[in-house]
């Protein structure tokens, strides 16, 4: 059975309607409202370097070397076995010297598909980065439950 709003224009399978705010298209009203709040914090000086839809490599591509016989010699070519996997967060910004990677979800989409796996892989990437001492990163998840936004800081 299809989700409500599946075939309607400007909606996704979870029923969230895409909307435009200041020329920027957002996937849901919750994401737009969170952006407006972060924009307010940016103007107030509480955060800096606010960016949207930042993409992180969580699993690099897998290649193998394949020999190819030419007339006089053997040439080795790299072939891609598996494509890389990426995690795209909704927002990134700096708050109190900490680089915050934030994702906005509703209660249903938080637990389905591949999001939990990608979140875990991203948290491993953050833990490895923090262990190297190149600056502190933090993962923040904003979840809409019962018409209220619950913000969880997930640090590793």
QUIZIUR-V81209 format. One record per residue. N is the residue number from 1. D_CENTER is the distance of its C-alpha to the mean C-alpha in Angstrom with 2 decimals. Layout:
BEGIN
n-><N | N>
d_center-><D_CENTER | D_CENTER>
END
This chain:
BEGIN
n-><1 | 2 | 3 | 4 | 5 | 6 | 7 | 8 | 9 | 10 | 11 | 12 | 13 | 14 | 15 | 16 | 17 | 18 | 19 | 20 | 21 | 22 | 23 | 24 | 25 | 26 | 27 | 28 | 29 | 30 | 31 | 32 | 33 | 34 | 35 | 36 | 37 | 38 | 39 | 40 | 41 | 42 | 43 | 44 | 45 | 46 | 47 | 48 | 49 | 50 | 51 | 52 | 53 | 54 | 55 | 56 | 57 | 58 | 59 | 60 | 61 | 62 | 63 | 64 | 65 | 66 | 67 | 68 | 69 | 70 | 71 | 72 | 73 | 74 | 75 | 76 | 77 | 78 | 79 | 80 | 81 | 82 | 83 | 84 | 85 | 86 | 87 | 88 | 89 | 90 | 91 | 92 | 93 | 94 | 95 | 96 | 97 | 98 | 99 | 100 | 101 | 102 | 103 | 104 | 105 | 106 | 107 | 108 | 109 | 110 | 111 | 112 | 113 | 114 | 115 | 116 | 117 | 118 | 119 | 120 | 121 | 122 | 123 | 124 | 125 | 126 | 127 | 128 | 129 | 130 | 131 | 132 | 133 | 134 | 135 | 136 | 137 | 138 | 139 | 140 | 141 | 142 | 143 | 144 | 145 | 146 | 147 | 148 | 149 | 150 | 151 | 152 | 153 | 154 | 155 | 156>
d_center-><27.66 | 25.17 | 23.17 | 24.65 | 23.78 | 22.64 | 25.01 | 25.04 | 23.94 | 20.79 | 19.60 | 17.22 | 18.35 | 17.54 | 19.80 | 17.44 | 18.94 | 17.33 | 18.99 | 19.61 | 20.02 | 21.68 | 20.93 | 17.14 | 15.96 | 13.71 | 12.75 | 14.74 | 17.29 | 15.45 | 12.53 | 15.42 | 17.41 | 14.85 | 14.57 | 18.37 | 18.69 | 16.57 | 18.70 | 21.73 | 20.79 | 20.34 | 23.80 | 25.24 | 24.19 | 22.30 | 19.07 | 18.72 | 16.59 | 14.24 | 11.69 | 9.39 | 6.69 | 6.70 | 6.38 | 7.43 | 10.17 | 10.45 | 13.65 | 16.01 | 18.26 | 21.42 | 24.65 | 28.30 | 31.43 | 33.86 | 37.47 | 39.03 | 42.80 | 44.21 | 47.95 | 48.64 | 45.63 | 42.40 | 39.10 | 35.87 | 32.75 | 29.13 | 27.65 | 24.04 | 24.06 | 20.38 | 17.59 | 14.64 | 11.40 | 8.03 | 4.48 | 2.70 | 2.19 | 5.57 | 7.89 | 9.33 | 13.05 | 16.04 | 17.96 | 21.26 | 20.55 | 17.35 | 14.03 | 11.70 | 7.92 | 7.57 | 6.20 | 9.15 | 10.69 | 14.31 | 16.40 | 16.71 | 13.28 | 12.22 | 14.65 | 14.82 | 13.92 | 11.75 | 9.11 | 11.46 | 11.92 | 8.44 | 8.23 | 11.67 | 11.15 | 8.60 | 11.31 | 13.90 | 12.60 | 12.71 | 16.13 | 17.42 | 16.59 | 18.30 | 21.16 | 21.92 | 22.52 | 20.71 | 19.60 | 17.82 | 14.06 | 12.95 | 10.14 | 10.81 | 10.36 | 12.26 | 13.96 | 16.63 | 19.71 | 23.12 | 22.43 | 21.38 | 18.08 | 17.76 | 15.73 | 15.37 | 15.03 | 14.21 | 15.88 | 17.11>
END
